[in-house]
């Protein structure tokens, strides 16, 4: 009983998040209607593939990893489309190249200012190196679907 009271007080005073969203919950919410958990030929897994993007869903604190993963997944869609005989199994599902995309969310244990700073860092990298990437900046507490998120599209 005392443990529950302590946890309730910590949640009440904002010291422990009332709900920490899992990767699966975020993928289910923001990748609705897309091909999710797509297995690539190299045994990596793209979080979601839309008609235009190969997308990594991640917390903004992991922006460096997310960038590498999104570019890697988009490269696979290009390889699959260019070599349909080699990658016949995957080509049936992804017949055309996709642009890299990242859906960023702010983890519950971070202040929004910190998350915004991490997204700005990502934008600087993308702009400096002219990377073809789309970034969706999502707040799981407010943005209920991908269309509600701030979308930033780079060339």
Secondary structure, DSSP 4 states (H G I P E B T S, - for coil): -HHHHHHHHHHHTTSS-S-PPPHHHHHHHHTTTSEEEEEPTTS-EEEEE-SSEEEEEEEGGGHHHHHHHHHHHHHHHHHHHH-TTTTHHHHTT--S--EEEEEEE--TTS-HHHHHHHHHHHHHHHHHHT--EEEEEE-TTT--SGGGSEEEE--
